[in-house]
Amino acid sequence: MGGESVQTPLLFSRMNTTWIEISRSALKHNIKQFKQLIGPDILLSCCVKGNAYGHGLIESARIMINSGVDWLSVNALYEARELRETGVTAPIYIMGYVPLEDLHEIPDLDARLVVYNMETLKRLEEIGREIKVHLKLETGNNRQGIRDEDLPAVKNFLANTKFVQLEGATTHFANIEDTLDHSFAMSQLEKFNEMTADLDIKIKHCANSAATILFKKTHFDMVRVGIGVYGMWPSPETRVSVERETNREIELKPVITWKTIIAQVKNVPSGEYIGYGCTCRVNRDSRVAVLPVGYYDGYDRSLSGRAHVLIHGKRAPLLGRVCMNMIMVDVTDIPESKLEDEATLLGRQGEEKITAEQMGEWASTINYEITTRINERIPRVLA
């Protein structure tokens, strides 16, 4: 797998007025951090669902594969299909629901499938081709999963199946990231161990980024790392827990930088309004820069009047409401600003930086949502 070729990234043109830069070195660094954490005998699966958490499915997957990642985890069939069409041959694990009528594609894609419905298992058997599955066991999250009382029927089916091959078992923690009290997660882990005690499986896995960092006993045969591999912490509590409960030194480097350019600079006299709803009124003679990016692109409207962007390494506050395709920022104190200068929406510029965590606070959400909601049409370029 590590020898797979990496194709040249899509050509980038400044015809694009907003773009995403993906740091190869930061992504490779984060992968190395997790590989050191788990050791050589445990499989590392990186989650590339949600357009690789907004970082670009294909672009991120290529770097991961050439950096020694063992498996790729996706949410949907189309993501697995895109990876195969790009030439990825590494194992692909589909974590989301695949409609019954689409299950016939699984063997063609040589993908692993999470299962938790008898209907899915029966349809897989009807396809008549070997398909590897992983049982999703319900331990307390009450999302996907087979409840304890339903497991005997599943075991009986698997004991008599010809084509459905049980390869693994998994579960998902409900409260391991957003707390300093991990007792509920440990109760889930105990139940997972009980439910898998008499299952004949090759790959047992349950660790997300937080579990991988915090608890070695969750590693089992494979870990599924998501947010952490992109250089973002699952939560502030996870970071505090690392300091309190482990002797590990973990450095995660953000992978993503989101940029745009200045489309206009104008002088606005004191007392005039900026943008829709007249929600912003300048109280001094101001220079205002218009940036061609908005909520269509994934720059959330809730950032209105709260966020900053970086221009010439300085913070320029948003003025007025985020529009569908434009935002306005105050560059009065950045007199060198001019047409088509770069503006950094997310990431570092000079000595200043805007993190996904900061943007999450401004938008009253989490870092996951900030990056995954960046419009997929925006080009991702490797830097």
PyMOL commands that set and color helices and strands:
alter all, ss='L'
color gray80, all
select helices_A, chain A and resi 24-38+49-53+57-66+77-85+100-102+105-109+118-127+148-159+183-195+209-214+216-218+227-230+236-245+276-278+295-297+301-303+356-362+367-372
alter helices_A, ss='H'
color red, helices_A
select strands_A, chain A and resi 18-22+43-47+71-74+92-94+111-115+131-136+164-170+203-207+222-225+256-261+264-268+273-274+280-281+286-291+308-311+314-319+327-330+342-349+352-354+380-382
alter strands_A, ss='S'
color yellow, strands_A
deselect
rebuild
show_as cartoon
